[in-house]
Amino acid sequence: MELDYRFPAMSDLKARARRRVPRYIWEYLDSAEGNEGARARAEAALDAVELMPDILRGPVEADLGTTLLGRRYAAPFGIAPVGMSGAFWPDAEAILARTARAAEIPFCLSTVAATTPEEIAPHLGTQGWFQLYPSGDDAIRRDMLARAKEAGFHTLVLTVDVPLLSWRAREKRVRLKNPMALTPAILLQSALRPAWALGQLKRPALRPRIFDKYADPSAAGTEKHVGLALRVIPDWAYLETLRAEWEGPLVIKGVLDPGHVERLVAAGADAIWVSNHGGRQFEAAPAPLSALPAIREAAGPNLPILCDGSVRSGTDILRLIAHGADFVMLARAFHYGLGAAGAAGAAHVVRLLSEGLKLDMSQLGISTPGAVRGRLTAPLRQGRPFTPGQ
Ligand SMILES: Cc1cc2nc3c(=O)[nH]c(=O)nc-3n(C[C@H](O)[C@H](O)[C@H](O)COP(=O)(O)O)c2cc1C
């Protein structure tokens, strides 16, 4: 495949994407909070993990298929929610939904996507998860959940690590505002990226369209878009209410403290998503990988655990699974693919990850991703097998 040679690694997709989207959009996707330490530590923690290869195993048939929350996926990874994904690349949400359907992996639509659950449904098949930024208005919340369910989204993800919008310096430096102000600089940066700009001109105006039904978008005021105006900071009581309203699987996204696990499970969480929001919320947050073992220990062997953060390869996916994750999600990586080469780029991300997983699994002599838990070098060197939580 030609793309294998143009973009042999995620870093190649990233470099190309950077040259194809306007600078202010790039800063939105790529930045993190504070001095970006949480993001840097997530990467460093991944890089530091060694896995012990096996030898003389003969042929090993790698099966990437993974069951999560009652569904079978073709690989142990999926597409994490990105607000205003469609700003990064024209029609991003629909392209990613089709990518997920073709690859038989999950696609999680953000509440604040640039499209609606109804518009995405025809592209998605049965791969849809819906991520909720909670609305404080009971009727609107119930209606949003009903719309997601009706459109075929079967798994609900409640994001709990965004009490307030964070302060990202790189966004401020390029004067990215909410809602966006069309300054001369923004217009110039857009014009300098013709493929992106022409694609966006054909699309409806960029805003979180799910809220159009509840308020006149043009009347939402200049300080806050309507989604923010409707939003509430969730608490434990909110989780209980939500649990009572949503019949399908419920995933809690943004957990890092093992001390929260027991209460989340008691409140009806079906899975925990270990995440520091790609380092975008809190500079001092622990690296997801570092948080995983204690969370697995608190959760026991059977509670599904998802994880994300700075994943760039099949090797990174195995590193997280080795520390107790069952499933790994990626946000920026899929957008690097989109920015570099549109739909073909997003599909290429799936290929890089899947082929990388298969090659690594042959090195490790394992036929299922979960078997990597026995191949962490540190416990092996101490002469004892690794069990999650150690
Ligand atoms: C531009 C951008 C927007 C995001 N928007 C959302 C969102 O709307 N909801 C959410 O739960 N997480 C959101 N996230 C967080 C991702 O779902 C994910 O947790 C994180 O980015 C994972 O790290 P990665 O981008 O390095 O893969 C966003 C991330 C980025 C980069």
The ligand as a Gaussian input file, in Angstrom:
#p B3LYP/6-31G(d) Opt

LIG

0 1
 C       -9.413000      18.248000      20.394000
 C       -9.915000      17.302000      21.430000
 C      -11.238000      17.360000      21.824000
 C      -11.724000      16.454000      22.777000
 N      -13.053000      16.479000      23.096000
 C      -13.548000      15.575000      23.956000
 C      -14.944000      15.511000      24.203000
 O      -15.735000      16.228000      23.610000
 N      -15.371000      14.592000      25.117000
 C      -14.523000      13.764000      25.784000
 O      -14.963000      12.959000      26.609000
 N      -13.193000      13.791000      25.540000
 C      -12.695000      14.657000      24.635000
 N      -11.349000      14.663000      24.355000
 C      -10.460000      13.716000      25.042000
 C      -10.292000      12.426000      24.242000
 O      -11.497000      11.722000      24.161000
 C       -9.239000      11.501000      24.872000
 O       -9.563000      11.239000      26.216000
 C       -7.800000      12.011000      24.809000
 O       -7.613000      12.971000      23.806000
 C       -6.880000      10.813000      24.588000
 O       -5.593000      11.180000      24.264000
 P       -5.015000      11.173000      22.762000
 O       -5.643000      12.307000      22.065000
 O       -3.556000      11.359000      22.990000
 O       -5.355000       9.824000      22.130000
 C      -10.852000      15.515000      23.385000
 C       -9.523000      15.462000      22.962000
 C       -9.049000      16.320000      21.987000
 C       -7.621000      16.180000      21.537000

